[in-house]
Amino acid sequence: MKELLETGVHFGHRTRKWNPKMARYIFTERKGIHIIDLEQTVDLFKMAYFHVRDRVGADGEILFVGTKKQVQSTIVEEAQRCGAHYVDRRWLGGTLTNFGTIKQSIERMK
């Protein structure tokens, strides 16, 4: 948790620009910024770790996504290291949740 604090993971969005669905993960608000509950974050990281571990162990595939400049090189490096797919540039909205429509658009462009 110390590393998360040091890297500023707990700083959320401005209080006027937020998604109410995130309310349960917000610890407090300071100077117009939401502060994320790091205890929940650590627990959820652990759950994600076990899910990824089990998925990879069952020959599942993992998609690394990181489009911010600060993480692009790390995303590429780590995805290539483990032979996974990655997106390090613009993420096309609906790629996972609306793939049928996306696929039709791709087919029309061919």
C-alpha positions as CSV (number, residue, x, y, z in Angstrom):
1,M,0.0,0.0,0.0
2,K,3.0,2.3,0.7
3,E,4.0,2.1,-3.0
4,L,0.5,2.9,-4.1
5,L,0.5,6.0,-1.9
6,E,4.0,7.1,-3.1
7,T,2.9,6.8,-6.8
8,G,-0.3,8.7,-6.2
9,V,-2.7,5.9,-7.2
10,H,-5.2,7.2,-4.6
11,F,-5.8,10.5,-6.5
12,G,-9.0,10.3,-8.4
13,H,-10.9,12.7,-10.7
14,R,-12.1,16.1,-9.7
15,T,-15.3,15.9,-7.7
16,R,-17.3,17.7,-10.4
17,K,-16.2,15.1,-13.0
18,W,-16.9,11.6,-11.8
19,N,-19.1,8.6,-12.3
20,P,-21.5,7.9,-9.4
21,K,-21.0,4.2,-9.9
22,M,-17.5,4.7,-8.4
23,A,-19.0,6.1,-5.1
24,R,-18.3,2.9,-3.1
25,Y,-14.6,3.1,-4.0
26,I,-14.1,6.7,-2.9
27,F,-12.6,7.1,0.5
28,T,-13.0,10.9,0.9
29,E,-12.6,14.2,-1.0
30,R,-9.8,16.7,-0.6
31,K,-9.4,20.0,-2.3
32,G,-11.9,19.1,-5.0
33,I,-10.3,15.7,-5.8
34,H,-11.7,12.3,-4.9
35,I,-9.4,10.1,-2.8
36,I,-9.7,6.4,-3.7
37,D,-9.9,3.8,-0.9
38,L,-6.5,2.0,-1.2
39,E,-7.6,-0.9,1.1
40,Q,-10.2,-1.8,-1.4
41,T,-7.8,-1.2,-4.2
42,V,-5.3,-3.7,-2.7
43,D,-8.0,-6.3,-2.3
44,L,-9.2,-5.8,-5.8
45,F,-5.7,-6.1,-7.2
46,K,-5.4,-9.4,-5.4
47,M,-8.6,-10.6,-6.9
48,A,-7.4,-9.5,-10.4
49,Y,-4.1,-11.2,-9.9
50,F,-5.7,-14.5,-9.1
51,H,-8.1,-14.2,-12.0
52,V,-5.3,-13.5,-14.4
53,R,-3.2,-16.3,-13.0
54,D,-6.1,-18.8,-13.3
55,R,-6.9,-17.6,-16.8
56,V,-3.3,-17.9,-18.1
57,G,-3.0,-21.3,-16.3
58,A,-6.0,-22.5,-18.3
59,D,-4.4,-21.3,-21.6
60,G,-6.6,-18.2,-21.7
61,E,-5.4,-15.0,-23.3
62,I,-4.8,-11.6,-21.7
63,L,-5.2,-8.3,-23.4
64,F,-2.9,-5.5,-22.0
65,V,-4.4,-2.0,-22.5
66,G,-2.6,1.2,-21.6
67,T,-3.0,4.2,-23.9
68,K,-1.5,6.9,-21.7
69,K,2.0,8.0,-22.7
70,Q,3.3,7.2,-19.2
71,V,2.5,3.5,-19.6
72,Q,2.7,2.8,-23.3
73,S,6.2,1.4,-23.3
74,T,5.6,-0.7,-20.2
75,I,2.4,-2.1,-21.8
76,V,4.3,-3.1,-25.0
77,E,7.3,-4.5,-23.1
78,E,5.3,-6.6,-20.7
79,A,2.8,-7.9,-23.3
80,Q,5.6,-8.9,-25.6
81,R,7.5,-10.5,-22.7
82,C,4.6,-12.9,-22.1
83,G,3.4,-13.2,-25.7
84,A,0.1,-11.4,-25.1
85,H,-1.9,-9.0,-27.2
86,Y,-1.9,-5.3,-26.4
87,V,-3.3,-1.9,-27.2
88,D,-1.0,1.0,-26.5
89,R,-2.6,3.7,-28.7
90,R,-6.2,4.8,-29.1
91,W,-8.8,2.4,-27.7
92,L,-11.8,2.2,-29.9
93,G,-14.9,2.4,-27.8
94,G,-17.1,-0.7,-28.0
95,T,-14.3,-3.0,-29.0
96,L,-15.3,-5.5,-26.4
97,T,-18.9,-4.6,-25.6
98,N,-20.1,-4.0,-29.1
99,F,-17.8,-6.2,-31.2
100,G,-20.5,-7.3,-33.6
101,T,-21.0,-3.7,-34.9
102,I,-17.2,-3.1,-34.9
103,K,-16.7,-6.2,-36.9
104,Q,-19.3,-5.2,-39.5
105,S,-17.5,-1.8,-39.9
106,I,-14.2,-3.6,-40.5
107,E,-15.8,-5.9,-43.1
108,R,-17.3,-2.9,-44.9
109,M,-13.8,-1.2,-45.0
110,K,-12.2,-4.3,-46.7
